[in-house]
Amino acid sequence: MAQNYNNGNRGNYPNGGGNRNNTAQVNMDPMPLPANYVDAAEAIIAKLPGDMPITSTKIRKIFGLFTDVYNGVKRAADHSLNADQIQALSTARIRMVYECGRDDSTKNFVQQAKLINYLKDVGSDATKLIAYYNYFEALVAYHRYRFGEKG
């Protein structure tokens, strides 16, 4: 018997299956990184619950998406990103969004830290990318300081 896939619905799931409980619209508009991004990173990590909703492994996995682009920018004398670097950032953003869809703790962390908003503001500006990378590095450092090697 053939399965009916009308309107994206699968089987007996009225909403097409999957976890659709958290459908609130999230602001993903570009936003400039604050000048005091190290203090902002410290405050975000301080607000995380004591049971550590996101693991250090997951944070480092997402952070690692930006390392190659950052290293390339640091070696270059140009103050703008090239087409390959811009594409790599787009790919990293897609991967970050995917990880958010897989895990609510990752989604909450990314939203609280405004990682997508700040990344969208980078555009092709190498200086903004370096600040973004340093902000993300501060998040990793404060998470490690607060939670240790857990996760």
C-alpha positions in Angstrom: 0.0 0.0 0.0 1.4 3.4 -1.0 2.1 6.0 1.7 0.3 9.3 1.2 2.6 12.4 1.6 0.0 15.2 1.1 1.0 18.5 2.7 4.2 17.1 4.0 2.4 14.9 6.5 3.9 11.5 7.1 1.9 8.7 8.5 -0.4 9.6 11.4 1.5 12.7 12.4 -0.6 15.8 11.8 2.3 18.1 11.6 4.5 15.9 9.4 6.4 14.2 12.2 9.4 15.3 14.1 9.7 17.6 17.0 7.6 20.7 16.3 6.9 21.9 19.8 9.3 24.9 19.7 8.1 26.9 16.7 8.5 30.4 18.0 10.1 32.9 15.6 13.7 33.6 16.5 15.4 36.9 15.6 18.3 36.0 13.2 18.8 39.5 11.9 22.4 40.8 11.6 23.6 42.5 14.8 26.9 44.2 15.5 29.1 42.6 18.1 29.4 44.7 21.2 32.8 46.4 21.8 33.0 44.7 25.2 32.4 41.2 23.7 34.7 39.5 26.4 32.4 40.8 29.1 29.4 39.8 27.1 30.8 36.3 26.8 31.4 36.1 30.5 27.8 37.2 31.3 26.3 34.7 28.9 28.2 31.8 30.4 27.4 33.0 33.9 23.7 32.8 33.1 23.9 29.1 32.0 22.3 26.8 34.5 24.6 24.9 36.8 23.7 21.5 35.2 25.5 22.7 32.0 22.9 22.5 29.3 25.5 22.5 26.5 28.7 20.5 26.5 32.1 21.9 26.0 32.5 19.3 23.2 29.5 20.8 21.3 30.8 24.4 21.8 34.2 23.4 20.5 32.7 21.6 17.6 30.8 24.7 16.5 33.8 26.9 17.2 36.0 24.7 15.1 33.9 25.6 12.0 35.5 29.0 12.0 39.2 28.1 12.7 40.3 27.7 9.0 38.7 30.9 7.9 40.2 32.8 10.9 43.7 31.4 10.2 43.5 32.4 6.6 42.4 35.9 7.5 45.1 36.3 10.1 47.8 35.4 7.5 46.4 37.8 4.8 47.1 41.5 4.7 43.7 42.3 3.2 40.9 43.7 5.4 38.2 41.9 3.4 37.3 38.3 3.1 37.6 36.6 -0.3 34.8 34.6 -2.0 36.0 31.3 -0.6 36.1 32.6 3.0 32.7 34.1 2.7 31.4 30.8 1.3 33.0 29.0 4.2 31.3 31.3 6.7 28.0 30.6 5.0 28.6 26.9 5.3 29.6 27.3 8.9 26.3 29.2 9.6 24.3 26.4 7.9 26.1 23.8 10.0 25.4 25.9 13.2 21.7 26.1 12.4 21.6 22.4 11.7 23.2 21.7 15.1 20.6 24.0 16.7 17.9 21.9 15.1 19.3 18.7 16.5 19.6 19.8 20.1 17.6 22.3 22.2 20.6 23.1 24.5 22.7 24.0 21.5 19.9 26.1 20.1 19.4 28.0 23.4 23.1 28.6 23.7 23.4 29.9 20.1 20.4 32.2 20.6 21.6 33.5 24.0 25.1 34.2 22.6 23.6 35.7 19.4 26.1 33.7 17.4 24.1 33.7 14.2 23.2 37.4 14.5 26.8 38.5 15.0 28.0 36.1 12.3 25.6 37.7 9.8 27.0 41.1 10.6 30.5 40.0 9.6 29.7 40.2 5.9 33.1 40.4 4.1 34.9 42.4 6.8 38.0 40.6 8.1 38.2 42.8 11.2 34.7 41.9 12.2 35.5 38.2 11.6 38.5 38.4 13.9 36.4 40.1 16.6 33.7 37.4 16.2 36.3 34.6 16.5 37.7 36.2 19.6 34.2 36.5 21.1 33.5 32.8 20.4 36.9 32.0 21.9 35.9 33.9 25.0 32.7 31.9 25.2 34.7 28.6 25.0 37.2 29.9 27.7 34.5 31.0 30.2 32.6 27.8 29.6 35.8 25.8 30.4 36.5 27.9 33.4 33.0 27.5 34.8 32.3 23.9 34.0 35.8 22.4 33.6 36.2 19.3 31.4 32.6 18.2 31.7 31.0 17.2 28.4 
